[in-house]
Amino acid sequence: MVTKKGDAGNWFWQRWLDVLEGETDEGRFTRGRRYANNGSILSQTIAPGKLKGRVEGSEAAPYKVSIRVLLPDDNQWETVLQAIRNQPLRLSRLLAGQWPPEAEDLFAAASIELVPELDLELLSCDCEDWYGDAPCKHLIALWYSFGQQVSSDPFKLFALYGRDRDEVLAAVGLPGPQSSIGLEPAATLKVAPPTLPAASNEQLWQPGPALLGFSTQLVPLKGESPSLTRLGEPPFWSGDFAAALRPAYEQVSKRTVLWLVKALKASADVAGKEYKGDEYEDKDEADQRDEIAAYEDEDADEEDN
């Protein structure tokens, strides 16, 4: 865990500390940080709009601490969720335990505080140091510890704001647990094993009747790769990232077509049939055949060299 101010690799944690230090005086902040890092927080519970904890102090019984935050409404949530849907890289960062660099702006667009400020009217602690004028060291300890957790697990802050991890993932289009989509647990499903016909070694590699008339169209990808355009420009790259990777994607596409052609030829040879190439019904048949033949020639030239 982080034990001192300033984690150069986590801007969110630094932002959390900056806000928290402005909530109280230096003495209470220092003691609260020490409590957070020496195991004095005995328990923590996250519920929509409320963080509760038990913090060990000078008395025999631990202190009961509660921090409440205002919950965003459905429209505010939809603004945040739509921003995540629009840019898959943001979701990838969240799933990896990282906050996207633009997260604060996204939350601000929805009028939500990414790092909630402590509202004195929404705090409580049963210690003698809590007078309601500034957060006590036990409140600071709980909020400091929670900030450490949220800096590497963003979904805990989402849970405090009223949407847990499964709800967020379902809202942005990822499947949630089976129970959330009405399926029975896998252990209760009864599926009869398929009955496979007996086959000899010679028959193993031969296509069945359903595949005898099956034709394929092996065509390299035309135009921009969807993967490059949907992910957007990465923060570590200066310039047109898609243009830089385009030649590699084109080469992979060509190699894939060539590999599939060779695989189909090999399959036909094993089955004792003549491979006649792909069957096309569109007007570009000749061009497509010439293109595949050119890939084969390129591959042969590279092998000779």
Buried (B, 14 or more C-beta within 10 A) or exposed (E): EBEEEEBEEBBBBBBBBEBBBEBBEEEBBEBBBBBBBEEBBEEBEBEEBBBBBBBBBEEEEBBBBBBBBEBBEEEBBBBBBBBBBEBBBBBEBBEEEBBBEEBBEBBEBBEBBBBBEBEEEBBBBEBEBBEEEBBBBBBBBBBBBBBBBBBBBBBBBBBBBBBBBBBBBBBBEEEBEEEEEEEEEEEEEEEEEEEEEEEEEEEEEBEEEEEEEEEEEBBBBEEEBEEBEEBBEEEEEEEEBBEEBBEEBBEBBBBBBBEBBEEBEEBBEEBEEEBEBBEBEEEEBEEBEEBBEEBEEEBEEEEEE
